Amino acid sequence: MDYAIVCAVALFLIVVTTVLHYEALRLTADLMPRLSIRPRARILVVIAAALFAHSVEIALYGWAYWAAGNHLGLGAISGALEGTPVDYLYFSAATFTTLGVGDLVVTGPLRIVVGLESLNGLILITWTASFTYLSMERFWLDHR
């Protein structure tokens, strides 16, 4: 039963972060032509929007690790913990970016969410890279 709950949590997080990312990029794309700043400076807005979206996505996963471990008993994070919410954010950021430092380790069924967060993060980060490239192609050349 724990694995079914963990799979549902993982699926929920994937759907929510993907929709959030889609909306962040869509709103950014809609905003870009209307900005009254130099075209090349618009790239900074793209980067800021992407960083904000990724930060929210990482925070959602961090919250899920905290809730699943502390309230649902679906696993735990162990290792060099300080016992603060920053531990969960740090672990989520290392997992989302596929950095995988290794100083924190997940046990129990929650490991499934960790693996899927890495896959989700990889896809969302490459999506951002593609969006940034297309934005640069459009606005970088407009500056000439």
Secondary structure, DSSP 8 states (H G I E B T S, - for coil): -HHHHHHHHHHHHHHHHHHHHHHHHHHHHHHGGG--S-GGGHHHHHHHHHHHHHHHHHHHHHHHHHHHHHTS-S-EEEES--SSHHHHHHHHHHHHTT---SSEEEESTTHHHHHHHHHHHHHHHHHHHHHHHHHHHHHHHHT-
